[in-house]
Amino acid sequence: MLRAHGLACDRGDRRLFSAVDLSVSPGEWLQVEGANGAGKTSLLRILAGLAPVAEGLIEWEGRPVAEVRDDYHARLLYLGHAPAIKEDLSALENLHTTAAVAGRPLDEATAMAALRRIGLKGREDLPARVLSQGQKRRVALARLLCSQARLWILDEPFVALDVAAVAQLCSILDDHLSRGGMLIFTSHQAVQLAGTGASLRLGTPPAPREGAA
């Protein structure tokens, strides 16, 4: 379980949010909502250990993240708003490079299967610079299919995707949840996910929301 108590975030002399509590257990998802500038991305970066927290405590499996940092990051996959891919590398090379940096080399068959499932069949060896924005997003999302992480933290994963790709991504997320994975994400789009979920609007308590199969 991931649990956070009393989180606060400052940007310069401005407090973006305070007193944020949340929890996510295996098979559950949490959608972070709020107006532009409310701190959604900042909250996700704090949970991923990429930004400092002004106040509060984050716990992983009942212990402060600071005490189990290596284990926590080994079980975490964070994808930011930008695709974060190398333009001169192919889709396949991008997957291999990302896996190598994470210390988890990827076999060719797994990488190819991930790219094909995400809708990039026939484009695996094209340099990323010739791909559309939606295709570049798919390259980044293919990392989900290669990951063994239990907790996925995704910032606007549906951006630049067409209707078919949104449905495909929802299927991938549902599979992750059905295996006991956990998901925290932001999205300006209305999406339907299976399982148990909740919505957290910054500045207000999390409101339970029934998932749709």
Disulfide bonds with the S-S distance in Angstrom:
none
